[in-house]
Amino acid sequence: MHWSRIKRQQDEMNMVQNGH
C-alpha cells in the first residue's frame, strides 16, 4: 500500500475540486 501515492492523489483531487 503506497500511502504517499494515495495522499498525493487525494490532494490533487481536492485541489481540482477547490480550483474548479
C-alpha positions as CSV (number, residue, x, y, z in Angstrom):
1,M,0.0,0.0,0.0
2,H,1.5,3.3,-1.1
3,W,0.0,5.8,1.3
4,S,2.2,8.5,-0.3
5,R,0.6,7.9,-3.7
6,I,-2.9,7.8,-2.2
7,K,-2.4,11.0,-0.2
8,R,-1.0,12.7,-3.4
9,Q,-4.0,11.6,-5.4
10,Q,-6.4,12.8,-2.7
11,D,-4.6,16.1,-2.5
12,E,-4.8,16.5,-6.3
13,M,-8.5,15.7,-6.3
14,N,-9.0,18.2,-3.5
15,M,-7.1,20.8,-5.4
16,V,-9.1,20.2,-8.6
17,Q,-12.4,20.4,-6.7
18,N,-11.3,23.6,-4.9
19,G,-9.8,25.1,-8.1
20,H,-12.9,24.3,-10.1
